[in-house]
Amino acid sequence: MLFESGKGHRPHDGNSAMTTGLKMESKGTQIQLPLIGRGSRGELNDKVTFCSKSPPLAEQLNNGQVLGGSQNNLCNGGAGTTMTGLVPKIPNGYGDHKKPMAALTHLPKRPPVDIEFSDLSYSVSEGRKRGYKALLKCINGTFRSGELTAIMGPSGAGKSTLMNILAGYKTSNVSGSILINGKERNLRRFRKMSCYIMQDDCLLPHLSVREAMHVSANLKLGKDMTPTAKKIVINEILEMLGLCEAGDTRTINLSGGQKKRLSIALELVNNPPVMFFDEPTSGLDSSSCFQCISLLKSLSRGGRTIICTIHQPSARLFEMFDFLYTLADGQCIYQGTVPSLVPFLSSMGLHCPSYHNPADYDKPTCTVIDMSGPATTDKPALPNATSLAPVTCTTSLLDSSESFTKKPIKTGFPTSGWKQFWILLKRTFRSIMRDQTLTHLRLFSHTIVGLLIGFLYYDIGNDAAKVMSNAGCIFFTIVFSGVYVIIVYFMTGQPMQTDRVLMFATINILTALVAQSLGLLIGAAMKIETGVYLGPVTTIPVVLFSGFFVNFNAIPGYLQWLTYLSYVRYGFEGAMLSVYGYGREKLHCSEPYCHFRNPNQFLNQMSMDKANFWVDVGALTAFFVFIRVVSYLVLRFKLKMMQ
């Protein structure tokens, strides 16, 4: 083993299998493979002998086929045979010798991607007095295609920060260089060819597995691929990941491991050559963890660059990683193959006890290393170490690294904006209709309240003696919408002319859209706790200056300008005009004298006689567009601040 400080190069060797920590020697028909077992000093000394009477088996072992798992060219859509060997199996996804793993032959071809970074630093501001705090300190490294890379380290070491920077989600206060296949990274292009799978699975609970896959395929594959071809791609991915039997199961009913595999499947639709995983085994049991890492191992053998952060993996999982990148206090203390970790620590005077998981030993070792202080006999300072052990990639890629720089990569979206809107609209409608608890609760509550208000104000819409009560009823219809408005409008005896009904419905819909936009703005700008408090607070002045509680003429002059900022004012005014304005005939009077028998007199009393319905429509539309644009800008600003 060779260890060299400050270098991140590790050459590929097709005749070596250091990826799995097994060194193979062919002696006739006997194959000797050193395991990761350690003696009292941490040496790799245990061996297992495989006896075979057929030379092809020896050739397969020497070629790394048994160690590499599937020979499928997943990254480039090539077909191939499946070798299981030492790579564990995933139910329905990896199969046995009788049922080989499905080949992803219909996915778009992608070039292999190697990520190299040097002198990478990142700092965050701690205020004017305290200045900046460095989270990453001039680290170097190379993550190659065909490898499963694990980023490890204690809490606060900078694992997630490093991965977010490499994925392009953090760009400010970053120094250093990031190269893609030896060329400067184009962030926009890189985001189109990579994916980031979060720790928490963000799945719509009321869509089935196959429906979620169809939505992803329609959004990512676009119109260049026929619906039949998309179905073939979906079936291949589901078969590969062992989700065929759960194809009609809603995601809310999936197990934790199935949800994680579905999250991966949704990203595999457009075949990204680079995949980032944030704690992929978090919240999974030991069996699901093993299946998840086995899947990532197989994906990497397809030529993809798989990078993930992981905490305290078991020894069984730990030895499955091809490359280990360990951070402590923002600095790299080790990068190399997993089997080389224990000898490296031993060379630094840190001996891993026998029968001890190297991953469990590596993490507490990081916590006692003082990267900034001088080395002592009790606390050795480790250099930015690199293991030069050769790494094997068992998959031959169709596209070379050179072709990556020559082939243009589309930076636009594969589907048009209107197509995306239609796909998402259908998805949202399907999710709402299947959420029976919430949908039924909304329908029930609006129906009950509508019937209650309808009976309370029953048939007062054409009674001149009850116009003030009818004004209160109309105000409540502005506050509510949907089924409530339909019930109340007909039960209270409002005018049934088609134009008036359409005007009333239009003003209600616009008012509801503005209110919804305001809620989106508050939710985008503030935390949930703050938004829950601020929402009702902003509603109070909007309602007070609507013209219902206080007449416009009664409001002091220095406060009247606030009425123009109340969207409820325009909604209430437009609803009143649709009912009483535009030459409505005299109302029926149920008493000897009705002062407001002429509807114009009532509008004059409410300071609405000179109002215009279409001005109210225009004002509500302007409110809607303005608040939506501001919400969008707030989201972009917050996203930029996060970067």
C-alpha positions in Angstrom: 0.0 0.0 0.0 1.2 3.5 -0.8 0.1 6.6 0.9 0.9 10.1 -0.4 0.0 13.5 1.0 -1.9 16.1 -1.0 -2.7 13.9 -4.0 -6.1 12.9 -5.2 -5.2 10.7 -8.2 -6.0 7.0 -8.1 -5.3 5.1 -11.4 -7.7 2.6 -12.7 -6.4 -0.9 -13.1 -8.5 -3.4 -14.9 -6.7 -6.4 -13.3 -7.2 -5.3 -9.7 -10.2 -5.5 -7.4 -9.2 -3.2 -4.6 -12.7 -1.6 -4.9 -14.0 -4.4 -2.7 -10.9 -4.8 -0.7 -10.1 -8.2 -2.2 -6.7 -8.8 -3.9 -7.0 -11.7 -6.4 -4.2 -14.1 -7.3 -4.8 -16.8 -9.9 -2.9 -20.0 -9.4 -4.2 -22.5 -11.9 -7.7 -23.1 -10.8 -7.3 -21.7 -7.3 -8.2 -18.1 -6.5 -6.9 -16.6 -3.3 -8.7 -13.5 -2.0 -7.5 -11.5 1.0 -10.4 -10.3 3.1 -10.8 -7.2 5.2 -10.1 -9.2 8.4 -7.3 -7.8 10.6 -4.8 -9.2 13.0 -3.7 -7.7 16.2 -1.7 -5.0 14.3 -4.4 -4.3 11.7 -2.7 -6.1 8.8 -4.8 -7.7 6.0 -3.9 -11.3 6.6 -6.9 -13.6 6.4 -7.5 -15.4 3.1 -10.3 -17.4 1.5 -9.5 -19.9 -1.2 -12.0 -20.6 -4.0 -11.5 -23.8 -5.8 -12.8 -24.1 -9.4 -12.4 -26.7 -12.0 -13.3 -24.4 -14.8 -10.8 -21.8 -15.9 -13.6 -19.4 -16.9 -14.4 -18.8 -13.3 -10.8 -17.8 -12.6 -11.0 -15.4 -15.5 -14.2 -14.0 -14.3 -12.7 -13.3 -10.9 -9.6 -11.8 -12.3 -11.7 -9.5 -14.5 -13.6 -8.3 -11.5 -16.9 -9.6 -12.8 -18.0 -11.4 -9.6 -17.0 -8.4 -7.5 -18.6 -5.9 -9.8 -22.1 -7.3 -9.9 -24.1 -6.5 -13.0 -22.3 -6.0 -16.2 -25.2 -3.9 -17.4 -24.1 -0.6 -19.0 -26.7 1.3 -17.1 -25.2 4.7 -17.8 -25.3 4.3 -21.5 -28.4 2.1 -22.0 -26.4 -0.9 -23.0 -27.5 -4.5 -22.5 -25.5 -7.1 -20.8 -25.6 -10.2 -18.6 -25.8 -10.2 -14.8 -23.2 -11.6 -12.5 -24.3 -11.7 -8.9 -21.3 -13.2 -7.1 -20.2 -11.2 -4.0 -22.6 -8.3 -4.6 -25.7 -8.9 -2.5 -29.1 -9.2 -4.0 -32.2 -7.0 -3.8 -35.5 -8.7 -4.0 -37.1 -8.4 -7.4 -34.3 -6.2 -8.5 -31.2 -8.3 -8.6 -32.6 -11.7 -9.1 -30.6 -14.9 -9.2 -28.9 -16.8 -12.0 -32.2 -17.9 -13.3 -33.7 -14.4 -13.5 -31.1 -11.8 -14.5 -31.5 -8.2 -13.7 -33.4 -6.1 -16.3 -31.2 -4.1 -18.7 -32.0 -0.4 -19.1 -31.8 -0.4 -22.8 -34.2 2.4 -23.6 -32.7 5.2 -21.4 -31.0 8.1 -23.1 -27.2 7.7 -23.4 -25.1 9.7 -21.0 -21.3 10.3 -20.8 -19.4 9.2 -17.7 -18.5 12.0 -15.4 -15.4 12.4 -13.1 -15.5 15.2 -10.5 -12.3 16.7 -9.4 -11.9 19.5 -6.9 -8.9 21.3 -5.6 -8.2 23.9 -2.9 -11.9 23.9 -2.1 -12.9 26.2 0.7 -16.2 27.5 2.1 -17.0 30.0 4.8 -20.1 31.4 6.4 -20.6 34.8 8.0 -21.0 34.9 11.8 -21.7 38.7 12.0 -19.7 41.8 11.6 -17.8 41.3 14.9 -17.0 37.6 14.6 -16.3 37.6 10.8 -16.3 34.4 8.9 -16.1 30.8 9.9 -14.4 28.3 7.6 -16.4 25.1 7.1 -14.2 23.6 4.4 -10.4 24.3 4.4 -8.6 23.8 1.1 -9.6 20.2 0.5 -8.8 18.2 -2.6 -10.3 15.1 -4.1 -11.5 13.2 -7.1 -14.7 11.2 -7.4 -14.7 8.9 -10.4 -17.4 7.3 -12.5 -18.1 3.7 -11.8 -17.4 4.1 -8.1 -19.6 4.3 -5.0 -18.1 7.0 -2.9 -18.9 7.6 0.8 -18.3 10.9 2.5 -17.9 10.3 6.3 -17.0 12.2 9.3 -18.4 13.4 12.7 -21.2 15.9 12.9 -20.2 19.4 11.8 -17.2 18.1 9.8 -18.6 19.5 6.5 -20.0 16.4 4.8 -23.3 17.9 3.7 -21.6 21.2 2.9 -19.1 19.5 0.6 -21.8 17.5 -1.2 -24.0 20.6 -1.6 -21.1 22.5 -3.2 -20.3 19.7 -5.6 -24.0 19.4 -6.5 -24.1 23.1 -7.2 -26.6 24.0 -4.4 -24.0 26.2 -2.6 -22.2 28.7 -4.8 -21.5 31.8 -2.6 -18.4 32.2 -0.4 -16.9 29.2 -2.2 -13.3 29.3 -3.5 -11.3 26.7 -5.4 -11.8 24.8 -8.6 -14.3 22.1 -9.5 -13.6 20.3 -12.8 -15.9 17.9 -14.7 -13.8 15.5 -16.8 -10.9 17.9 -16.5 -12.9 20.9 -17.7 -14.2 23.8 -15.7 -17.7 23.0 -14.5 -20.7 24.7 -16.2 -23.1 24.8 -13.4 -26.3 25.0 -15.5 -25.2 22.0 -17.6 -24.1 20.1 -14.6 -27.5 20.5 -12.9 -29.2 19.0 -15.9 -27.0 15.9 -15.8 -27.0 15.3 -12.0 -29.6 14.6 -9.4 -29.8 15.1 -5.6 -31.9 12.7 -3.5 -32.6 14.1 -0.1 -32.6 12.3 3.2 -36.4 12.6 3.5 -38.4 11.0 0.7 -40.5 13.8 -0.9 -43.3 11.7 -2.4 -46.9 12.5 -3.1 -48.7 10.1 -0.7 -51.8 9.5 -2.9 -50.1 8.6 -6.2 -49.3 5.0 -7.0 -45.8 4.0 -7.8 -46.5 3.7 -11.5 -48.4 7.0 -11.6 -45.5 8.8 -10.0 -43.1 7.3 -12.5 -45.4 8.4 -15.4 -45.4 11.9 -14.1 -41.6 11.9 -13.8 -41.2 10.4 -17.3 -43.6 13.0 -18.9 -41.7 15.8 -17.3 -38.1 14.6 -17.9 -38.3 12.7 -21.2 -40.5 15.2 -23.1 -42.2 14.7 -26.4 -39.1 13.2 -28.2 -40.0 9.8 -26.7 -43.3 8.1 -27.5 -45.7 7.0 -24.7 -44.9 3.4 -25.5 -41.2 3.9 -25.1 -41.8 5.7 -21.8 -43.8 2.8 -20.5 -40.9 0.5 -21.4 -38.4 2.7 -19.6 -40.7 2.8 -16.5 -41.2 -1.0 -16.5 -37.4 -1.6 -16.8 -36.6 0.7 -13.9 -39.3 -0.8 -11.7 -38.2 -4.3 -12.5 -34.6 -3.4 -11.8 -35.4 -1.7 -8.5 -37.8 -4.5 -7.4 -40.9 -2.3 -7.4 -43.0 -4.1 -10.0 -45.2 -5.8 -7.4 -45.8 -2.5 -5.7 -46.6 -0.7 -9.0 -50.2 -0.1 -8.1 -49.6 0.7 -4.4 -49.9 4.2 -3.2 -46.6 5.7 -1.9 -48.1 6.3 1.5 -48.4 2.6 2.0 -44.8 1.7 0.9 -42.2 0.7 3.4 -39.2 2.8 4.1 -36.9 0.9 1.8 -39.5 0.9 -1.0 -39.9 4.7 -0.6 -36.1 5.1 -0.9 -36.0 2.9 -4.0 -38.9 4.9 -5.6 -37.1 8.2 -4.9 -34.1 6.7 -6.8 -36.4 5.4 -9.6 -37.9 8.8 -10.2 -34.5 10.2 -10.8 -33.3 7.3 -13.0 -35.9 8.2 -15.6 -33.6 10.6 -17.5 -30.5 8.5 -16.6 -28.3 11.0 -14.7 -24.6 10.1 -14.8 -24.0 11.8 -11.4 -26.2 11.0 -8.3 -25.9 12.6 -4.9 -27.5 11.0 -1.8 -27.9 12.6 1.6 -28.0 9.9 4.2 -29.6 7.2 2.0 -29.9 4.7 4.9 -31.4 7.1 7.4 -34.5 5.6 9.1 -34.1 2.2 7.5 -33.6 -1.2 9.2 -30.5 -3.3 8.6 -32.1 -5.3 5.8 -33.3 -2.2 3.9 -30.0 -0.5 4.4 -28.2 -3.4 2.8 -30.6 -3.4 -0.1 -30.2 0.4 -0.6 -26.4 0.3 -0.6 -26.5 -2.8 -2.8 -28.6 -0.8 -5.3 -26.2 2.1 -5.2 -23.4 -0.3 -5.8 -25.1 -1.7 -8.9 -25.9 1.8 -10.2 -22.2 2.8 -9.8 -21.2 -0.3 -11.7 -23.3 1.0 -14.6 -20.8 3.8 -15.0 -22.5 6.4 -12.8 -20.7 8.6 -10.2 -22.5 7.8 -6.9 -21.7 10.1 -4.0 -23.4 9.8 -0.6 -23.0 10.9 3.0 -23.4 8.2 5.6 -23.2 7.8 9.4 -21.9 4.8 11.1 -22.4 2.0 8.5 -22.1 -1.5 9.6 -19.0 -3.5 8.6 -21.1 -5.3 6.0 -22.1 -2.0 4.4 -18.8 -0.3 4.9 -16.8 -2.8 2.8 -19.2 -2.3 -0.1 -18.0 1.3 -0.8 -15.4 1.7 -3.4 -14.0 5.0 -2.2 -14.0 6.7 1.2 -13.6 10.4 1.8 -13.3 11.3 5.5 -13.6 14.8 6.8 -12.8 16.3 10.2 -13.1 19.9 11.1 -13.5 20.9 7.4 -10.3 19.1 6.3 -9.8 15.8 4.6 -8.0 13.3 6.8 -8.3 10.3 4.5 -9.3 9.6 0.9 -8.8 6.1 -0.6 -10.2 2.6 -0.7 -11.9 1.1 2.3 -9.4 -1.8 2.9 -6.6 0.8 3.0 -8.1 2.7 5.9 -6.9 0.4 8.7 -3.3 0.2 7.5 -3.2 4.0 7.1 -4.5 4.6 10.6 -1.9 2.1 11.9 0.8 4.0 10.1 -0.4 7.1 12.0 -0.2 5.3 15.3 -3.9 4.7 15.5 -4.4 1.0 15.7 -7.9 -0.4 15.1 -8.7 -3.2 17.6 -9.3 -6.6 16.3 -12.9 -7.5 15.3 -13.8 -3.8 15.4 -15.8 -2.1 12.7 -13.4 0.3 10.9 -16.3 2.7 10.4 -17.1 2.8 14.1 -13.4 3.3 14.9 -12.8 5.9 12.2 -15.5 8.3 13.4 -14.3 8.7 17.0 -10.8 9.0 15.7 -11.9 12.0 13.7 -13.2 13.8 16.8 -9.9 13.6 18.6 -7.8 14.9 15.7 -6.9 18.5 15.9 -6.4 19.6 12.4 -5.1 23.1 13.2 -2.7 22.3 16.1 0.7 20.7 16.0 1.1 16.9 16.2 1.7 15.4 19.6 2.2 11.9 20.8 -1.2 11.8 22.3 -3.1 13.5 19.5 -1.5 12.9 16.1 -2.3 15.3 13.3 -3.1 13.5 10.1 -2.2 14.9 6.7 -4.6 15.2 3.8 -4.0 11.6 2.9 -4.6 9.8 -0.3 -4.6 6.1 -0.9 -3.1 5.2 -4.3 -4.6 1.7 -4.2 -6.0 0.9 -7.7 -9.7 0.9 -8.2 -11.5 -1.3 -10.7 -14.6 -0.2 -12.7 -16.1 -3.3 -14.2 -18.2 -1.5 -16.8 -16.9 -0.3 -20.1 -18.5 3.0 -21.0 -19.6 3.8 -24.5 -18.8 7.6 -24.3 -15.4 8.7 -23.4 -14.5 11.7 -21.2 -13.3 13.4 -24.3 -16.7 13.1 -26.0 -18.3 14.8 -23.0 -16.7 18.1 -23.8 -17.6 17.9 -27.5 -21.2 16.8 -27.3 -23.6 19.7 -26.6 -25.9 19.2 -23.6 -29.3 20.8 -23.6 -29.8 23.3 -20.8 -33.5 23.9 -21.4 -36.4 21.8 -20.2 -37.5 18.8 -22.3 -41.2 19.8 -22.0 -42.8 23.2 -22.6 -44.2 25.4 -19.8 -47.8 24.7 -20.7 -47.1 21.0 -20.9 -45.5 21.1 -17.4 -48.5 23.0 -16.1 -51.0 20.5 -17.5 -49.1 17.5 -16.1 -48.8 19.1 -12.7 -52.5 20.2 -12.8 -53.6 16.6 -13.4 -51.3 15.3 -10.7 -52.6 17.8 -8.1 -56.2 17.2 -9.0 -55.7 13.4 -8.7 -54.0 13.9 -5.3 -56.8 16.1 -4.0 -59.5 13.8 -5.1 -57.8 10.8 -3.5 -57.3 12.5 -0.2 -60.6 11.5 1.1 -60.2 12.7 4.6 -59.2 16.3 3.7 -61.5 16.5 0.7 -64.6 15.1 2.5 -63.8 17.4 5.5 -63.7 20.5 3.3 -66.8 19.5 1.4 -68.7 18.7 4.6 -67.7 21.9 6.4 -68.5 24.2 3.5 -71.8 22.5 2.9 -72.8 22.7 6.6 -71.8 26.4 6.9 -73.5 27.2 3.5 -76.7 25.6 4.6 -76.6 27.4 8.0 -76.0 30.8 6.4 -78.6 30.0 3.7 -81.3 29.2 6.3 -80.3 32.2 8.3 -80.6 34.6 5.4 -83.2 32.6 3.5 -84.9 34.5 0.6 -83.8 38.0 1.6 -82.0 38.9 -1.6 -85.1 40.7 -3.1 -86.5 42.2 0.1 -85.9 46.0 0.3 -86.5 45.8 4.1 -83.5 43.5 4.6 -80.8 45.0 2.4 -78.4 45.6 5.3 -78.7 41.9 6.3 -78.2 40.9 2.7 -75.0 43.0 2.6 -73.7 41.0 5.5 -74.6 37.8 3.7 -72.7 39.0 0.6 -69.7 39.9 2.7 -69.6 36.3 4.1 -69.6 34.9 0.5 -66.4 36.9 -0.1 -64.8 35.3 2.9 -65.8 31.8 1.8 -65.8 30.4 -1.7 -66.7 27.2 -3.7 -69.6 25.1 -2.6 -70.5 27.6 0.1 -71.2 30.4 -2.5 -73.3 28.2 -4.7 -75.6 27.1 -1.8 -75.9 30.6 -0.3 -76.5 32.4 -3.5 -79.5 30.4 -4.5 -81.0 29.9 -1.0 -80.9 33.7 -0.2 -82.8 34.6 -3.3 -80.2 36.7 -5.1 -80.9 37.8 -8.7 -80.8 34.9 -11.2 -79.9 36.8 -14.3 -77.0 35.0 -16.1 -74.8 38.1 -16.3 -75.2 38.8 -12.6 -74.5 35.2 -11.6 -71.3 35.3 -13.8 -70.2 38.6 -12.4 -70.7 37.4 -8.8 -68.8 34.1 -9.5 -66.0 36.0 -11.2 -65.5 38.4 -8.3 -65.5 35.5 -5.7 -62.9 33.5 -7.7 -60.6 36.5 -8.0 -60.9 37.3 -4.3 -60.1 33.7 -3.4 -57.1 33.7 -5.7 -55.7 36.9 -4.1 -56.2 35.5 -0.6 -54.4 32.3 -1.6 -51.6 34.3 -3.1 -51.2 36.3 0.1 -50.9 33.0 2.0 -48.2 31.8 -0.4 -46.3 35.0 0.1 -46.4 34.7 3.9 -45.4 31.1 3.7 -42.5 31.8 1.3 -41.2 34.7 3.3 -41.5 33.4 6.9 -41.2 30.3 9.0 -44.4 28.3 9.9 -44.5 29.6 13.4 -44.2 33.2 12.3 -46.6 32.8 9.4 -49.3 31.3 11.6 -49.2 34.4 13.7 -48.8 36.9 10.9 -51.6 35.5 8.7 -54.5 36.5 11.0 -52.8 39.8 11.9 -52.7 40.9 8.2 -56.3 39.9 7.8 -57.6 42.3 10.4 -56.7 45.6 8.6 -57.7 44.1 5.2 -61.2 43.4 6.6 -61.6 46.6 8.6 -60.9 48.8 5.5 -63.2 46.8 3.2 -66.1 49.2 3.6 -68.4 46.7 5.4 -67.8 47.5 9.0 -67.0 51.2 8.5 -68.5 53.2 5.6 -65.9 54.8 3.3 -67.1 58.3 4.0 -66.8 57.7 7.8 -63.1 56.7 7.6 -60.8 59.6 8.6 -59.1 61.3 5.6 -55.6 60.3 6.7 -56.6 56.6 6.7 -58.7 56.5 3.6 -55.7 55.6 1.5 -55.6 52.3 3.3 -58.9 51.3 1.7 -57.1 51.1 -1.7 -54.7 48.5 -0.2 -57.5 46.2 0.9 -58.3 43.5 -1.7 -61.4 42.6 0.3 -62.7 46.1 -0.5 -62.6 45.4 -4.2 -64.2 42.0 -3.7 -67.0 43.3 -1.5 -67.6 46.2 -3.8 -67.7 44.1 -6.9 -70.1 41.6 -5.3 -72.4 44.4 -4.2 -72.4 45.9 -7.8 -73.2 42.5 -9.3 -76.3 42.2 -7.1 -77.6 45.8 -6.8 -75.9 47.7 -9.6 -76.3 48.2 -13.3 -80.0 49.2 -13.4 -81.6 46.5 -11.2 -85.4 47.0 -10.8 -86.9 48.1 -7.6 -86.9 45.6 -4.8 -89.9 44.0 -3.2 -90.9 45.6 0.1 -92.4 43.4 2.8 -93.1 46.4 5.1 -95.2 49.6 4.7 -92.1 51.7 3.9 -88.7 50.6 2.6 -86.1 53.3 2.3 -83.8 51.2 0.1 -86.4 50.0 -2.3 -84.4 51.6 -5.1 -81.0 49.7 -5.2 -79.1 52.8 -6.2 -80.0 54.5 -2.9 -78.5 51.6 -1.0 -75.3 51.8 -3.1 -75.2 55.5 -2.4 -75.5 54.8 1.3 -72.5 52.4 1.0 -70.5 54.9 -1.0 -70.5 52.6 -4.0 -72.8 54.5 -6.4 -69.8 55.7 -8.5 -67.9 52.4 -8.4 -67.2 50.3 -11.5 -67.3 46.5 -11.5 -64.6 46.2 -14.1 -62.3 48.4 -12.1 -62.7 46.0 -9.2 -61.9 43.1 -11.4 -58.8 44.9 -12.7 -57.7 45.7 -9.2 -58.1 42.1 -8.0 -56.2 40.9 -11.0 -53.4 43.3 -10.4 -53.2 42.2 -6.7 -53.1 38.6 -7.8 -50.3 39.1 -10.3 -48.3 41.4 -8.1 -48.4 39.1 -5.0 -47.5 36.1 -7.1 -44.5 37.9 -8.6 -43.4 39.0 -5.2 -43.7 35.5 -3.9 -41.6 34.2 -6.7 -38.9 36.9 -6.1 -38.9 36.1 -2.3 -38.4 32.4 -3.1 -35.5 33.2 -5.5 -34.0 35.5 -2.9 -34.2 32.9 -0.2 -32.8 30.2 -2.5 -29.9 32.5 -3.4 -29.2 33.2 0.3 -29.1 29.4 1.0 -26.6 29.0 -1.8 
